Amino acid sequence: MVKAQFGRDVKIIRTDNGLEFLSQPMKQFYQYKGIVDHMSWVEMPQQNGRVERKYRHVLNIARPLRFQAHLPIDFWGESVLLQHI
């Protein structure tokens, strides 16, 4: 989506050491796409703040989307994806 919206490739992604970012499939994806993965220091909320705010924003938008559309909880993932359309 970054390429489609901004005409640029993602070069670096900064994460907060969440397990979803440390999985083997994600590491393989980063390597395949040539993305450098920067991890913030553990127990350093100053570094995690930006990621946490974005994550909270995504969830705060996804919930009302799902409720407004009267969708069951099974469509939680789709509610998150709709924010990027």
Contacts in CASP RR format, 6 or more apart in sequence:
PFRMAT RR
TARGET T0000
AUTHOR 0000-0000-0000
METHOD contacts of the structure
MODEL  1
MVKAQFGRDVKIIRTDNGLEFLSQPMKQFYQYKGIVDHMSWVEMPQQNGR
VERKYRHVLNIARPLRFQAHLPIDFWGESVLLQHI
1 84 0 8 1.000
2 8 0 8 1.000
2 9 0 8 1.000
2 10 0 8 1.000
3 9 0 8 1.000
9 33 0 8 1.000
10 33 0 8 1.000
10 35 0 8 1.000
11 34 0 8 1.000
11 35 0 8 1.000
11 36 0 8 1.000
12 35 0 8 1.000
12 36 0 8 1.000
12 37 0 8 1.000
12 38 0 8 1.000
13 21 0 8 1.000
13 30 0 8 1.000
13 35 0 8 1.000
13 36 0 8 1.000
13 37 0 8 1.000
13 38 0 8 1.000
14 38 0 8 1.000
14 39 0 8 1.000
14 40 0 8 1.000
14 50 0 8 1.000
14 51 0 8 1.000
15 21 0 8 1.000
15 37 0 8 1.000
15 38 0 8 1.000
15 39 0 8 1.000
15 40 0 8 1.000
15 51 0 8 1.000
16 39 0 8 1.000
16 40 0 8 1.000
16 47 0 8 1.000
16 48 0 8 1.000
16 49 0 8 1.000
16 51 0 8 1.000
16 52 0 8 1.000
17 39 0 8 1.000
17 40 0 8 1.000
17 42 0 8 1.000
20 26 0 8 1.000
21 37 0 8 1.000
21 39 0 8 1.000
27 37 0 8 1.000
29 35 0 8 1.000
30 36 0 8 1.000
30 37 0 8 1.000
40 47 0 8 1.000
40 48 0 8 1.000
40 51 0 8 1.000
41 47 0 8 1.000
45 52 0 8 1.000
58 80 0 8 1.000
58 83 0 8 1.000
59 80 0 8 1.000
61 83 0 8 1.000
62 76 0 8 1.000
62 77 0 8 1.000
62 79 0 8 1.000
62 80 0 8 1.000
62 82 0 8 1.000
62 83 0 8 1.000
63 79 0 8 1.000
65 79 0 8 1.000
65 82 0 8 1.000
65 83 0 8 1.000
66 73 0 8 1.000
66 75 0 8 1.000
66 76 0 8 1.000
66 79 0 8 1.000
69 75 0 8 1.000
69 79 0 8 1.000
71 78 0 8 1.000
71 79 0 8 1.000
END
